[in-house]
Structures are given as structure tokens and as C-alpha cells.
């Protein structure tokens, strides 16, 4: 039996999110907060205890999720190996030899952001932290910068699964989709200046440019290039013979990066022990599992066979909400609830396209998709269950609420930019 069956699904989803935020603030245990949010959704949906256990077990113990947890651990190990071997410090020194501190805060997470790794903000966090050598900046500011500048690529890069899914659903080519994602990525970079301006303005390094800069840079980012190359090569394998698991090539790539770095800059066993055996990895694994369980209750069919997101969309239609508001609201709420770009695109883009009627014009499609993409991505960036945000806060040991507050102003600029692009595309195309 559903709990409060007459309550609108919009309210139910928001109640579960508020419960997560409040529980995390009070209990300081994200995994427990996520479990409470999942339980609330399950009760609202009317799942029986047996169904709750089945949904939870199927999510936690499936191969893809276990591979995802392996990727989290591998990335954590590689990032700490890069630090312990001195490679990370050398990379920061090389970058800072050419750039100011403020520019370094921008470039380093963007560089790592090329890598479509789950919880990749954990990868870039030590680099960002190394830029603050005197430890004068607040941890929530470093976390917000690290998180924000890792994600502009996700608006448009085909290296990420979300833009590829959006192109497939909307039947757009890469060049056509760039009209949607690329301007939003540029707006995101500009909006991020609201964070960067809080970093003390320093002149460019007084060091003389090191000879062979690009050769050294290539050598220092080789572990990252190995991961990227493994991912690209894997995508070139025909789909018919390729395992449908995006985490698998990332796992292989990170293992390759670890082995290459161990050969180039070997660490003794004594240094590997504290890297491999850390309580934080188990904490992260539990948190990520509970986050995915929450997402599973969003995605799973309700006991009556209907879709939660479809019911939510039907409610908005019944309230007489204009299409343009639905195009903004559905992706935003879906993104807040899932914390995943793939999640909100998969849940909301088919609905949005259906709202445009049969055979919408290219102009209408482009204008509405840029609006949906902008609001959806900001929903992802503000979501309390976004993995990258959580691991970034975990690394810098700051609270979710503090770093989220810093993201509100740049997020508002991206939303404004999305609306302006919608108006522009409606007039031009």
C-alpha cells in the first residue's frame, strides 16, 4: 500500500531529497541518509519489503555496480600513487611554472575532466589541493572549484555517455548537438569565474619557462592518457562483440596507469600498504552503493507497472503547466533526484521530445533541448546525491551545504544563459 497516495510525485521526490539533506546534516552519515531517502521513496511507491530487498540487492550486487566500485577504488589508489611518487607535485609545479595560481585552479580540474571516470573529482582533488600550498583557502571553496571545473565537458563531450545518449534520443549528429552543449559549456566556464575570483590574484610565475614543457607535460599525464586511450580503443570495438559496460575499459585503463607509474616511479611495499588499505575506500563504496539504490527506486517500475517519472510528468500536464516550464522542471527535478546526467537525460528527454509533438522542427528541437540540457545539468551540479560532489567534499573534509552554497551563483548564471540561448535559437533557426 502506498504511503500518502494522493500526494503529488513532485512533492514526494522533493520530500525524499529534503530528508536526505536533513539526515546527512544531523547524522553526518551520508550512507544512512541515502538509505532513509530510499526508504521514503519505496514507501511512497508502495513497494513491499520483499520488493525493497530485491531492488536493493539487484542494484548493489550486479556486475556493473561492482565494477563501478572497483573503478572508485582504482582511481583512489592511482591518485594517491601519483601523489606518493611525486608525479602530482611535479605536474602542479610544471603547470604553475606557466600559469598563475588562479589559472592553475581552472586548468588542472579541466584537464582531469577530459577523463570520463566515475567520481573523477576524486582524481583532480589532490591536484587542486596542491595549488594551495600555503593552505589559505577554505576547503569548501577548493571543493567547489574542483567540482565545477571538472564538469564543463559533460555538457557536450562525446567522451561522456550522457551527450551520446542525448544525441541518440534526439536523433542528432555530434555537430548538431554541439549547438546545444558547447555554448552551455562555455557559459559554465565563464560562470565559474565567480568561484575563481575568490582565489587571490597572483601574477604569473616568475620562474623561467622550463625547456621541453610539452614533452614533460606529456610524460606527467601519461597515466591519464592511458586511461583515456583505453576508453577510446574500447569504443572502437564493434558493439556486437563488446561488453556493454563502460566501467570495464576504465578499470583496464586505470590498472594500466598504475602499472606504468609503478615502473616509471616505483614505490616500495611499505608505501603501498597505507594506499591500498584505507577506511575511506570502504566508506566511499558504501556511500556510492546507497546513492545507486536511491536511483534504482527512481528508475524502477512502480508496483502497478507504471513509471515514476512518467507519473510525475503526467501530473505536471494535468496541472496545466506550460510546456516551456515543463521543459525546465522535468530535467531539473530528475537530475536533482538521480545526480546523474545519464539519469536525467534518459528519464526526461523522451518526455520533452514527445511534448513537442510529432516531427518537431529543428529550430524547436534545438531551442527546447538547450533549455533542458542547461536546467538538467544544473540539477546534476546541485544534486545532494552527485557522486563527484560527494567525493570532492569527502577529500577536502567539508560539508555538502557549504560547498553547495558557493555553487548557487554560477548555477544561476548557467540557467540564465540557457534561457537566453533558448530565445536566441527560437529567433535564429
Backbone torsions as a table, in degrees:
resi	resn	phi	psi	omega
1	UNK	NA	133.6	-179.7
2	UNK	-71.0	142.2	172.9
3	UNK	-83.1	124.4	-179.7
4	UNK	52.0	62.8	-173.9
5	UNK	-62.9	-24.1	-178.5
6	UNK	-85.1	-7.9	180.0
7	UNK	-72.1	131.2	-179.6
8	UNK	-60.1	148.1	-179.0
9	UNK	-65.0	-31.3	175.8
10	UNK	-57.6	-44.4	179.8
11	UNK	-67.7	-40.6	-179.4
12	UNK	-61.8	-44.1	-179.9
13	UNK	-64.4	-43.9	-179.8
14	UNK	-66.4	-36.1	177.4
15	UNK	-62.2	-42.9	179.8
16	UNK	-64.3	-37.5	178.9
17	UNK	-68.7	-43.3	178.2
18	UNK	-62.7	-39.5	178.1
19	UNK	-61.0	-42.3	178.5
20	UNK	-61.1	-46.9	-177.6
21	UNK	-63.8	-45.8	-178.9
22	UNK	-66.3	-44.4	-179.3
23	UNK	-63.4	-39.5	178.8
24	UNK	-66.6	-38.2	179.6
25	UNK	-67.1	-37.8	-176.8
26	UNK	-82.5	-42.9	-173.2
27	UNK	-93.3	-19.4	-177.3
28	UNK	58.4	29.8	177.6
29	UNK	-133.7	99.9	-175.1
30	UNK	-62.3	-39.6	-177.7
31	UNK	-61.7	-40.2	178.4
32	UNK	-69.6	-38.8	177.6
33	UNK	-62.2	-42.2	178.7
34	UNK	-65.6	-37.5	178.3
35	UNK	-63.8	-39.3	178.7
36	UNK	-67.3	-40.2	176.6
37	UNK	-63.5	-39.7	178.1
38	UNK	-65.5	-40.8	179.0
39	UNK	-62.9	-40.5	178.4
40	UNK	-61.5	-45.6	178.1
41	UNK	-61.7	-42.5	-179.3
42	UNK	-62.2	-40.6	179.2
43	UNK	-69.2	-39.9	176.7
44	UNK	-62.0	-36.8	-178.4
45	UNK	-76.1	-23.9	-179.1
46	UNK	89.3	22.1	177.7
47	UNK	-70.3	142.8	175.5
48	UNK	-78.2	162.6	177.0
49	UNK	-54.1	-39.6	179.0
50	UNK	-63.5	-41.5	178.4
51	UNK	-66.3	-38.7	177.7
52	UNK	-60.3	-45.3	179.3
53	UNK	-64.0	-40.3	-179.4
54	UNK	-65.1	-44.8	179.9
55	UNK	-63.2	-44.0	180.0
56	UNK	-64.3	-47.2	-179.3
57	UNK	-64.5	-42.0	179.8
58	UNK	-63.7	-32.2	179.8
59	UNK	-76.5	-44.4	-174.1
60	UNK	-74.1	-38.9	-170.5
61	UNK	-102.4	16.3	174.1
62	UNK	-84.5	157.0	-171.8
63	UNK	-61.4	-41.0	-178.5
64	UNK	-62.0	-42.4	-179.1
65	UNK	-67.7	-40.7	177.7
66	UNK	-63.3	-36.6	175.9
67	UNK	-66.5	-37.3	176.5
68	UNK	-60.5	-45.4	178.6
69	UNK	-63.8	-36.1	176.8
70	UNK	-63.5	-41.5	178.0
71	UNK	-61.3	-42.9	178.5
72	UNK	-56.6	-47.8	-178.6
73	UNK	-65.5	-44.3	-179.1
74	UNK	-62.0	-43.8	178.7
75	UNK	-63.2	-41.2	178.6
76	UNK	-61.1	-45.1	-180.0
77	UNK	-64.9	-44.5	-178.8
78	UNK	-64.3	-42.1	-179.5
79	UNK	-62.6	-40.2	178.6
80	UNK	-72.8	-31.6	175.2
81	UNK	-65.4	-41.7	177.5
82	UNK	-61.1	-36.1	178.6
83	UNK	-73.6	-47.6	-177.0
84	UNK	-65.3	-31.0	-179.1
85	UNK	-81.5	-8.9	-178.7
86	UNK	88.5	-5.1	-178.2
87	UNK	-64.1	-41.1	-177.6
88	UNK	-64.6	-42.9	178.9
89	UNK	-63.5	-38.4	178.6
90	UNK	-66.6	-37.8	179.2
91	UNK	-65.8	-44.7	178.8
92	UNK	-63.1	-42.6	179.7
93	UNK	-62.4	-40.4	179.7
94	UNK	-65.2	-46.1	179.8
95	UNK	-64.5	-44.3	-178.7
96	UNK	-69.4	-20.4	175.2
97	UNK	-68.9	-19.6	179.0
98	UNK	-109.3	-25.0	-172.4
99	UNK	-122.4	160.5	173.2
100	UNK	-73.8	169.6	178.5
101	UNK	-60.3	-42.8	-178.6
102	UNK	-63.3	-44.2	179.4
103	UNK	-65.5	-33.9	179.0
104	UNK	-64.6	-38.9	177.0
105	UNK	-61.5	-29.0	178.1
106	UNK	-80.1	-47.9	-169.5
107	UNK	-71.9	-42.6	-172.2
108	UNK	-63.9	-49.5	177.1
109	UNK	-66.8	-30.4	176.6
110	UNK	-66.5	-37.8	178.5
111	UNK	-62.2	-46.4	178.4
112	UNK	-69.7	-28.0	-179.4
113	UNK	-65.4	-16.7	173.9
114	UNK	-62.3	-21.0	-175.0
115	UNK	-89.6	115.5	-178.7
116	UNK	-81.4	64.6	-176.1
117	UNK	-103.3	131.9	174.4
118	UNK	-56.9	135.0	-177.6
119	UNK	58.8	34.1	-177.1
120	UNK	-64.1	-18.0	176.9
121	UNK	-62.1	-24.3	175.6
122	UNK	-67.2	-29.4	179.8
123	UNK	-70.2	-43.1	-175.3
124	UNK	-86.5	-18.6	-176.0
125	UNK	-55.9	-46.3	179.0
126	UNK	-62.4	-33.1	178.1
127	UNK	-65.6	-45.7	178.9
128	UNK	-62.5	-43.2	-178.9
129	UNK	-63.2	-34.6	-179.3
130	UNK	-67.7	-23.1	178.2
131	UNK	-70.1	-23.6	178.6
132	UNK	-97.7	69.8	-172.6
133	UNK	-64.6	-30.9	-179.1
134	UNK	-89.8	-0.9	177.3
135	UNK	54.2	47.6	179.8
136	UNK	-96.5	-19.7	-176.3
137	UNK	-86.4	148.0	179.3
138	UNK	-67.5	142.5	-178.6
139	UNK	-60.3	-35.2	-179.6
140	UNK	-66.8	-31.0	177.1
141	UNK	-69.6	-44.5	178.6
142	UNK	-63.6	-39.1	178.2
143	UNK	-64.1	-43.9	-179.4
144	UNK	-64.9	-42.3	178.5
145	UNK	-63.5	-46.6	-180.0
146	UNK	-59.0	-44.6	-177.7
147	UNK	-69.7	-46.4	-174.6
148	UNK	-65.7	-48.4	-172.8
149	UNK	-81.6	-3.0	171.4
150	UNK	-81.2	-19.2	-167.1
151	UNK	-104.7	-5.4	178.4
152	UNK	-55.8	-32.3	-179.3
153	UNK	-62.6	-29.7	-173.8
154	UNK	-70.9	-12.9	174.6
155	UNK	-69.3	-29.7	-169.1
156	UNK	-144.7	-16.6	-171.1
157	UNK	-73.0	129.7	176.6
158	UNK	-71.0	-4.6	173.5
159	UNK	-70.5	-22.3	-179.1
160	UNK	-96.2	144.2	-177.6
161	UNK	-69.0	-28.6	-175.7
162	UNK	-64.0	-50.4	176.5
163	UNK	-60.3	-36.0	177.8
164	UNK	-63.3	-41.1	178.0
165	UNK	-65.4	-40.8	179.1
166	UNK	-62.7	-41.6	178.6
167	UNK	-63.2	-39.2	-179.2
168	UNK	-67.4	-45.2	-178.1
169	UNK	-66.2	-41.8	-176.3
170	UNK	-87.5	-3.0	-178.7
171	UNK	56.0	47.7	178.1
172	UNK	-113.1	147.7	173.2
173	UNK	-77.6	169.6	178.4
174	UNK	-59.9	-44.8	-179.3
175	UNK	-62.7	-38.8	178.3
176	UNK	-67.6	-40.5	-178.3
177	UNK	-70.4	-25.0	177.5
178	UNK	-61.0	-27.1	175.0
179	UNK	-64.8	-24.1	178.0
180	UNK	-86.9	-54.3	-169.8
181	UNK	-84.7	-36.8	-174.2
182	UNK	-64.9	-47.7	177.5
183	UNK	-59.4	-36.7	179.0
184	UNK	-67.2	-37.3	177.1
185	UNK	-62.8	-41.5	178.9
186	UNK	-66.6	-40.7	177.0
187	UNK	-62.4	-39.6	178.4
188	UNK	-61.0	-40.9	178.7
189	UNK	-64.6	-43.9	178.7
190	UNK	-63.3	-43.5	-179.7
191	UNK	-63.0	-31.6	179.9
192	UNK	-64.1	-14.6	177.8
193	UNK	-61.6	-26.7	177.5
194	UNK	-61.9	-25.7	173.8
195	UNK	-84.6	-44.0	-175.9
196	UNK	-64.7	-31.0	-177.3
197	UNK	-67.5	-13.2	175.7
198	UNK	-82.6	-7.1	173.8
199	UNK	-87.2	129.7	-178.8
200	UNK	-52.4	132.7	179.5
201	UNK	-74.8	119.1	177.2
202	UNK	-123.5	149.4	177.2
203	UNK	-68.5	172.4	177.1
204	UNK	-65.0	156.1	-178.2
205	UNK	-55.5	140.9	178.4
206	UNK	-82.1	-6.6	179.8
207	UNK	-65.6	147.0	174.7
208	UNK	-71.2	138.6	178.9
209	UNK	-54.2	130.9	-178.1
210	UNK	-73.1	138.2	177.3
211	UNK	-65.9	146.8	179.6
212	UNK	67.2	38.7	-176.3
213	UNK	-56.7	-50.6	-175.0
214	UNK	-69.5	-33.0	176.7
215	UNK	-65.4	-42.9	178.3
216	UNK	-66.4	-41.2	179.3
217	UNK	-61.0	-42.9	179.8
218	UNK	-61.2	-41.6	-179.8
219	UNK	-66.4	-38.3	-175.7
220	UNK	-75.2	-27.7	180.0
221	UNK	-99.7	12.1	179.6
222	UNK	-54.5	-43.2	177.8
223	UNK	-57.4	-38.7	178.8
224	UNK	-68.5	-42.1	179.9
225	UNK	-63.6	-33.8	178.0
226	UNK	-63.6	-42.3	179.4
227	UNK	-65.4	-45.9	179.6
228	UNK	-62.0	-43.5	-178.6
229	UNK	-63.9	-41.6	178.8
230	UNK	-61.1	-40.4	-179.7
231	UNK	-65.7	-45.5	-178.1
232	UNK	-64.7	-47.2	-178.8
233	UNK	-60.5	-39.9	-179.9
234	UNK	-63.3	-36.9	179.9
235	UNK	-68.6	-20.6	-179.7
236	UNK	-79.9	-14.3	177.5
237	UNK	-70.9	133.6	179.1
238	UNK	-51.3	136.9	-176.2
239	UNK	-58.5	-29.2	-176.7
240	UNK	-65.1	-27.7	-178.0
241	UNK	-114.9	7.3	-178.1
242	UNK	-100.2	137.9	176.2
243	UNK	-70.2	126.5	-177.8
244	UNK	-78.4	74.5	-178.5
245	UNK	-153.6	101.4	-177.4
246	UNK	-66.2	-20.1	179.9
247	UNK	-75.6	-25.1	-176.5
248	UNK	-61.9	-52.1	179.3
249	UNK	-65.4	-29.2	177.3
250	UNK	-67.3	-41.0	176.9
251	UNK	-58.5	-47.7	179.9
252	UNK	-61.5	-41.9	-178.9
253	UNK	-64.6	-43.0	-179.6
254	UNK	-67.0	-40.3	175.9
255	UNK	-60.7	-42.2	176.9
256	UNK	-61.1	-41.3	178.4
257	UNK	-63.8	-39.5	178.7
258	UNK	-63.7	-45.2	-178.9
259	UNK	-65.9	-41.6	179.1
260	UNK	-62.5	-45.1	-177.9
261	UNK	-68.1	-35.5	177.9
262	UNK	-64.7	-34.2	177.3
263	UNK	-74.5	-39.5	-177.8
264	UNK	-74.7	-39.7	-178.0
265	UNK	-137.7	77.7	-173.0
266	UNK	-63.3	138.2	173.7
267	UNK	-108.7	139.5	176.8
268	UNK	-72.1	163.5	-179.1
269	UNK	-57.7	-35.6	-178.9
270	UNK	-60.0	-33.1	178.4
271	UNK	-82.4	-24.4	-180.0
272	UNK	-74.8	-31.4	-175.8
273	UNK	-56.7	-51.9	179.7
274	UNK	-67.6	-21.7	177.5
275	UNK	-73.7	-44.5	-174.1
276	UNK	-77.4	-37.3	-172.5
277	UNK	-108.9	87.2	-179.6
278	UNK	-128.9	136.6	179.1
279	UNK	-62.1	-31.1	-176.1
280	UNK	-61.1	-32.3	179.7
281	UNK	-65.1	-42.9	177.7
282	UNK	-65.6	-38.2	177.8
283	UNK	-62.1	-45.2	178.9
284	UNK	-63.1	-41.7	-179.8
285	UNK	-60.8	-42.5	179.3
286	UNK	-66.9	-42.2	179.0
287	UNK	-62.1	-46.9	-178.5
288	UNK	-64.0	-36.1	179.1
289	UNK	-65.2	-43.4	-179.8
290	UNK	-68.0	-33.2	176.3
291	UNK	-64.0	-44.0	-179.3
292	UNK	-69.9	-30.8	175.3
293	UNK	-64.1	-42.4	177.3
294	UNK	-59.8	-45.4	177.7
295	UNK	-61.7	-34.9	180.0
296	UNK	-64.7	-37.2	178.1
297	UNK	-71.2	-23.5	173.6
298	UNK	-73.1	-41.1	-171.7
299	UNK	-85.6	-28.4	-174.7
300	UNK	-68.8	144.1	176.0
301	UNK	-59.6	145.2	174.8
302	UNK	-71.5	162.7	-179.1
303	UNK	-54.3	-27.1	178.9
304	UNK	-86.0	3.8	177.2
305	UNK	90.7	-5.4	180.0
306	UNK	-86.1	169.6	-179.7
307	UNK	-97.6	137.3	178.8
308	UNK	-60.5	-48.0	-178.2
309	UNK	-65.4	-38.0	178.6
310	UNK	-64.5	-40.4	177.0
311	UNK	-63.6	-41.0	178.5
312	UNK	-61.0	-44.0	179.4
313	UNK	-66.7	-39.8	178.7
314	UNK	-63.4	-35.6	177.4
315	UNK	-62.3	-44.2	179.9
316	UNK	-62.0	-39.7	178.9
317	UNK	-64.1	-42.0	-178.4
318	UNK	-66.3	-25.4	178.9
319	UNK	-79.4	-2.8	-179.7
320	UNK	73.2	25.4	179.4
321	UNK	-71.8	131.0	-179.6
322	UNK	-57.1	149.8	-178.6
323	UNK	-55.4	-41.0	-175.7
324	UNK	-62.7	-37.1	177.2
325	UNK	-71.1	-35.6	177.9
326	UNK	-65.8	-37.1	178.5
327	UNK	-62.6	-31.1	177.4
328	UNK	-83.9	-41.7	-171.1
329	UNK	-76.5	-43.1	-175.4
330	UNK	-61.9	-50.7	177.8
331	UNK	-63.7	-37.8	-176.8
332	UNK	-63.9	-48.3	-179.2
333	UNK	-68.7	-39.9	177.5
334	UNK	-61.0	-39.7	179.9
335	UNK	-69.7	-40.8	176.1
336	UNK	-58.7	-39.9	-175.2
337	UNK	-74.8	-37.6	-175.3
338	UNK	-96.7	-30.3	-176.4
339	UNK	69.3	16.0	-176.1
340	UNK	-129.6	133.1	176.7
341	UNK	-64.6	-42.0	177.1
342	UNK	-61.6	-36.9	-178.5
343	UNK	-64.4	-47.9	-177.4
344	UNK	-74.3	-32.9	178.4
345	UNK	-67.4	-46.5	180.0
346	UNK	-64.3	-33.7	-177.4
347	UNK	-84.1	-33.7	-169.7
348	UNK	-108.6	-30.7	-175.1
349	UNK	-63.7	-41.4	176.3
350	UNK	-60.5	-37.1	179.2
351	UNK	-67.1	-43.8	-178.4
352	UNK	-63.0	-44.7	179.9
353	UNK	-63.9	-36.8	178.3
354	UNK	-67.4	-30.3	178.4
355	UNK	-66.9	-22.0	-178.2
356	UNK	-81.7	-5.6	178.8
357	UNK	86.4	174.2	-179.5
358	UNK	-68.1	138.0	176.2
359	UNK	49.6	60.1	177.5
360	UNK	-66.1	151.6	178.5
361	UNK	-67.3	159.0	178.9
362	UNK	-60.2	-38.0	-179.7
363	UNK	-62.8	-45.9	-179.2
364	UNK	-65.9	-42.2	-179.6
365	UNK	-62.3	-48.3	-177.1
366	UNK	-63.4	-45.8	-177.1
367	UNK	-63.2	-44.0	-177.4
368	UNK	-74.4	-33.3	178.9
369	UNK	-68.8	-37.1	179.6
370	UNK	-66.3	-34.2	177.1
371	UNK	-69.3	-44.8	-180.0
372	UNK	-65.5	-40.0	-179.5
373	UNK	-65.5	-43.3	179.8
374	UNK	-63.5	-48.3	-178.9
375	UNK	-70.2	-34.9	178.6
376	UNK	-66.3	-45.5	-178.9
377	UNK	-65.4	-36.7	177.2
378	UNK	-69.3	-33.8	172.4
379	UNK	-59.5	-40.9	177.0
380	UNK	-63.4	-44.4	-177.0
381	UNK	-66.7	-28.7	-178.8
382	UNK	-98.5	-2.6	-176.2
383	UNK	-65.4	134.9	176.9
384	UNK	-74.1	-3.1	-179.8
385	UNK	-116.8	16.2	178.3
386	UNK	-74.2	120.9	-173.5
387	UNK	-58.6	-46.2	-177.5
388	UNK	-60.3	-41.5	179.6
389	UNK	-64.7	-40.7	-177.3
390	UNK	-67.4	-45.0	-178.5
391	UNK	-71.5	-30.2	176.0
392	UNK	-65.6	-44.7	176.7
393	UNK	-64.3	-36.9	179.0
394	UNK	-62.8	-42.8	-178.8
395	UNK	-65.3	-45.5	-176.7
396	UNK	-86.2	0.9	176.1
397	UNK	54.8	54.3	176.7
398	UNK	-130.5	165.7	-176.0
399	UNK	-88.3	150.8	-179.4
400	UNK	-58.7	-42.7	-176.4
401	UNK	-63.6	-36.0	-177.8
402	UNK	-69.2	-46.1	-179.8
403	UNK	-71.7	-33.6	179.7
404	UNK	-64.3	-39.2	178.7
405	UNK	-58.1	-36.6	179.7
406	UNK	-69.5	-22.6	-178.2
407	UNK	-84.7	-11.5	-173.2
408	UNK	-65.0	-44.0	-177.5
409	UNK	-66.2	-50.7	176.9
410	UNK	-62.9	-32.1	177.6
411	UNK	-64.6	-41.0	178.7
412	UNK	-62.0	-37.1	178.7
413	UNK	-66.6	-39.4	178.3
414	UNK	-65.8	-40.9	177.9
415	UNK	-62.8	-42.1	177.4
416	UNK	-63.1	-42.6	177.9
417	UNK	-62.2	-36.4	178.3
418	UNK	-63.2	-42.5	179.8
419	UNK	-65.4	-42.5	179.5
420	UNK	-65.2	-38.6	177.3
421	UNK	-65.4	-39.4	176.5
422	UNK	-58.1	-46.6	179.8
423	UNK	-65.3	-41.1	179.7
424	UNK	-64.4	-47.2	-178.9
425	UNK	-66.6	-33.0	177.9
426	UNK	-64.6	-28.9	-178.7
427	UNK	-88.5	-38.1	-171.6
428	UNK	-83.0	-43.9	-172.6
429	UNK	-87.4	NA	NA
